[in-house]
Amino acid sequence: MLAILLAHALAALLAPLCVRVLGRNAFYPLALVPLGSLGWVFAHWGSTVRSHTAWAPQIAMDIDLRFDSLAAVMSVLVLGVGALILIYCGRYFDRDEARLGVFAAELIAFAGAMFGLVTSDNMLLLFVFWEITTVLSFLLVGHYAERAMSRRAAIQALLVTGAGGLTMLVGIVILGLRYDSFLLSELLATAPPGGPAVSVGIGLVLVGAISKSAIVPLHFWLPGAMAAPTPVSAYLHAAAMVKAGIYLVARLAPAFAQTPPWHVLLLPLGVASILLAGWRAMQVHDLKLVLAFGTVSQLGLLLTMMAVGTPDAALAGLTLLVAHALFKACLFMVVGIIDHGTGTRDLRRLSGLGGRAPWLCAIAITATLSMAGLPPLLGFVGKEAALGALWSAEVLSTPARVAVLAGVAVGSALTVAYSIRFVWGAFGVTANPDPSMRWHAPGPLLLAPPAVLAVAGLAAGLGTGALDRWLSPYAASLPGVLDAHLALWHGVNGPLVVTVLVIVAGIALFGIRSRIGEPLHPRLGNADRNYDAALRAMDRLSLRITGTVQSGSLPVSQAMILGTLIVLPTVLLAMGTRTGVELRLWDSPLQAAIGAIMVAMALAATVLRNRLASVLVVGVTGYGCGVIFALHGAPDLALTQFLVETLTLVIFVLVLRAFPAEIAADQATAFELRRALLATGVGAAVTALAAFATAARHSDPIWTAIPEAAYTIGGGKNAVNVLLVDIRAWDTLGEISVLVVAATGVASLVFRSRRFGSAPRAADAPDYDPGLVSWLPAARLDDRSRRSMVLQITTRLIFPTIMVLSVYFFFSGHNAPGGGFAGGLLAGLALTLRYLAGGPYELGEALPVDAGHLLGAGLTLAAGTATASLLLGAPPLSSAIVEVTLPILGDIKLVTALFFDLGVYLVVVGLVLDVLRSLGARLDKELR
């Protein structure tokens, strides 16, 4: 099973290349993938096959697959019809069709995703495949992206089915936690404990099922999806995706059919879908819409039969599911051929096509007879089994059984009526034929796939004995005794009488079809218009909320955010927390002294009017935090804090050069009590949260195991650095990615028009004189009034030392304080010193490299480490340890995380260089 999924994934990747080489003929070799997979299905028919691949067991996300009788039936439909659709595509599309390679990739990927969905035993994995089909459906429905109708239909389908899927996910989580397992096989084998949690969970899962299968009131997306190419309608909306919801109901029915929300939710909606969609199919004039509303009606019938919860109803429902996939996919392909050959799908314009295309007409009539439920087609067998199962469904009360049986009978009469209307409108002769209608006869490769499906429906109807043996194992898994069996003739009985009445009523409805017009104002409303109204209402609501909370005032926005930070956690702590909190003011008087200095500096920042002084006192609070880290035995944190604080001060100074030194009197803000109270509240709330979080721990903290894990797993004694570059390297990769984005954003804002390359060197200056001598190469180019001989000499002396120390921090960080981040910060400070001492041209002399290249190289190196681990068969970003002994250097222990740390080092240096070039050198040029 896993090999089938991988084969489809590989075929999807190669599909664009195949289409580029072979054109539309590439669909034929691609069809071999689902066709070959179908061979595996038949080879394992009647057996239960399980596959387990560990992936993320800590969160119950393992790849657990299970192939049984129900999965086998669904796999035949998914793979068999999928292969025929791919063959059909080989002649349906024109040779110069745009985006055909992408379409082929999406279609074959969808086949693989559907196979994964019906074979998933893990409910979380099932949800993943469920959402993959949703996304692929969005892409396939919106294939003609240049058409507004296609874009709207794709978005509509995505919103409805995506929202249903998210609702289903909540139900899956509830059921998984309630049963302590996310495996469907274990859920079905366990007696349902009942209770509100199970009822809510099942109800939410069923919401996802009815949204996927286009059941009223969430049915409107399916007729809209007819904007997709016909192969998509024939596959997704007839044989595959819309069956996913029916499959899920069938999968859960053996254990949950008697839970409280089951019959109450599914039976009324199923019957409503049968009747409303069947009536709408008599009103529309587009052949695809007739089939689309017919699909909604028959999906309602399938849901109803699967929801009854008896073995007989399950057998009937599974038979109807197979019949529907065969005749509806066939009829959609017939409509595609008609549209392809005539240029229209309007049954009011079509006339005389039966005489001009007799083979196509015969195929359509065969499939339509099955849709109408007439013998000897499979649709008749399924319809008879359904009526018989409802006739004897003792699990339903007598009024409910009568109501459901009556609804199915009336819906079946409507099915007969719109089936006749479909054939008559497509192939009959009208009184006023359109003289402009053209006809292009289809080739054998275009005609073969629907012919195969039509013949399969006839053969299955005649061979009911074999079909009964294939379908009955699933039906027998439901509680109760399986009394029914599939046959063309059960004798004269109640279901047969109902069938005769249904056929007569259907013919009568067809006779009065002209009176069943589409009203201007439907009494029950228009679901599509209601969808548009709901979207408009949500847009208006979002605009009002945004207008209220985002007034454009930065202080107001900050006040709302900080106010929420104060109120929400405080209220929740007051309502539900019973943890005692114990606090110590300090461990030593030195901590109290440092804290007092930090408080004093913070208060000073609120009253100082000199911008530089304000920045300096804020920096003192940061340095004080670093000292506290050092006192608590965290030298790595202290070192990083000092370096970051220093670099932040430098960046502030670079920016403040463009501002006046003092805040003007008319711009100074007086003391505001509200702001003071808000700031005090935030400080108190954060302190309380930290205290409660610390006191809420009931087990041994994880930090006690980190030092040993750092050495045994990451090969280093510095637990902080090992965490950053090994154990939690994914977090670090995300963080340096954010740094790259931030650096790019800063440069884009400053440079505006284009990003400059590496910083210019002294020789590039127009007034450069190589005969002059200075302590720094570019210092002679700086204005004399800005030169500092002491700073230049000091920089010349200590710059190499700082860089050597930076390299030392980089190499020693795995076992001692330091690391790539600290080393990069120190190198950045060295570059900053060169810039401050020598001016903008000094950056080019210090490091003649484009900052963007450093950022890209660092990110590539860090990400490449993850890729290399995967290629070597290890988990991504895991470390390998190499120990060698060299003659002079002695024992050397090399950890491959060093290369990841080198990427961090380069990103940090590139970030500092980018900031200096933008806020420093470039701003210098603007100020001058």
Buried (B, 14 or more C-beta within 10 A) or exposed (E): BEEBBEBBBEBBEBBBEBBEEBBBBBBBBBBEBBBEBBEBBEEBBEEEBEBBEEEEEEEBBBBBBBBBBBBBBBBBBBBBBBBBBBBBBBBBBEEEBEEBBBBBBBBBBBBBBBBBBBBBBBBBBBBBBBBBBBBBBBBBBBBBEEEEEBBBBBBBBBBBBBBBBBBBBBBBBBBBEBBEBBBBBEBBEEEBEEEEBBBBBBBBBBBBBBBBBBBBBBBBBBBBBBBBBBBBBBBBBBBBBBBBBBBBBBBBBBBBBEBBBBBEBBBBBBBBBBBBBBBBBBBBBBBBBBBBBBBBBBBBBBBBBBBBBBBBBBBBBBBBBBBBBBBBBBBBBBBBBBBBBBEBBBBEBBBBBBEBBEEBBBBBBBBBBBBBBBBBBBBBBBBBBBBBBBBBBEBBEEEBBEBBBEBBBBBBBBBBBBBBBBBBBBBBEBEEEBEEBEBEEBEEBBBBBBBBBBBBBBBBBBEBEEBBEBBBBBBBBBEBEBEBBBEBEBEEEEBBEBBEEBBEBBEEBBEEBEEBEEEEEEEEEEBBEEBEEEEEEEEEEEEEEEEEEEEEEEEEEEBBEBEEBBEEBBEEBEEEBEEEEEEEEEEEEEBEEBBEBBEBBBEBBEEBEEBBBBBBBBBBBBBBBBBBBBBEEBBBBBBBBBBBBBBBBBBBBBBBEEEEEBBEEEEEEEEEEEBEEBEEBBEEBEEBBEBBEEBEEEEEEEEEEBEEBBBEBBBBEBBBBBBBBBBEBEEBBEBBBEBBEEBBEBBEEBEEEEBBEBBBBBEEBEEBEEEEEBBBBBBBBBEEEEBEEEBBEBBBEEBEEBBEBBBBBBBBBBBBBBBBBBBBBBBBBBBBBBBBBBBBBBBBBBBEBBBBEBBBBBBEBBBEBBEBBEEEEEEBBBBEEEEEEEEEEEEEEBBBBBBBBBBBBBBBBBBBBBBBBBBBBBBBEEEE
